[in-house]
Amino acid sequence: MYLPINNICHSRINGPGNRLVIWVQGCKFNCKGCFNPETHPYTKEHLVDVVDLVKMINEDKSIEGITISGGEPLDYPNQMQLLLTGIEKRITSILYSGYHFKDVISNKALLNVVKLADLSIIGRYASSLPHPYYGKKFILTSGRIDINYFKPKQIVEYVINKETITKTGIFKNNIINNLKSNKI
């Protein structure tokens, strides 16, 4: 079973501890002001076998957990279920989704995925709100994630690999615009 991936990198701000962040490719919501518009198009590029992804995650002893973002992870419920059931118990999981809470709880496949994640942050991004977490539902299914980590704050991280520079975190749109104008 394959999952289209936009990017995978280590991060310390996409949840508590050192995490592997997985951005899936494809999102139908196209929320205005989305932090990751490059993840919206549905493509068949960069398909990753979920079994291989699970193996890579489990072999990475440097991580405390994974954070799954996108794009829209819940557009791939079978792949997400395989991923979340395959990771070792030592690894915590956080899932971001733009689906509305009522849509998640009324769809058995989506609800099953949310139940597997330690924390799911559900709801559309609204650029009109002062912080990206406002208007979201936090679904905590275990005591393994400290919810206080997610108190509204603004923080930016740059992850530099040989081929890419990934900007991640939570920041205001005016900060994004200032960063876009700077050369790296």
Secondary structure, DSSP 8 states (H G I E B T S, - for coil): -EEEEEEEEEESSSSSSSEEEEEES--S---TT-S-GGG-S--SSSEEEHHHHHHHHHH-TT-SEEEEESS-GGG-HHHHHHHHHHS-TTSEEEEEE-S-HHHHHT-HHHHHHHHHSSEEEES---TTSSSTTTT-EEEE-SSSS-GGGGSS--EEEEEE-SS-EEEEEE--HHHHHHHHHS--
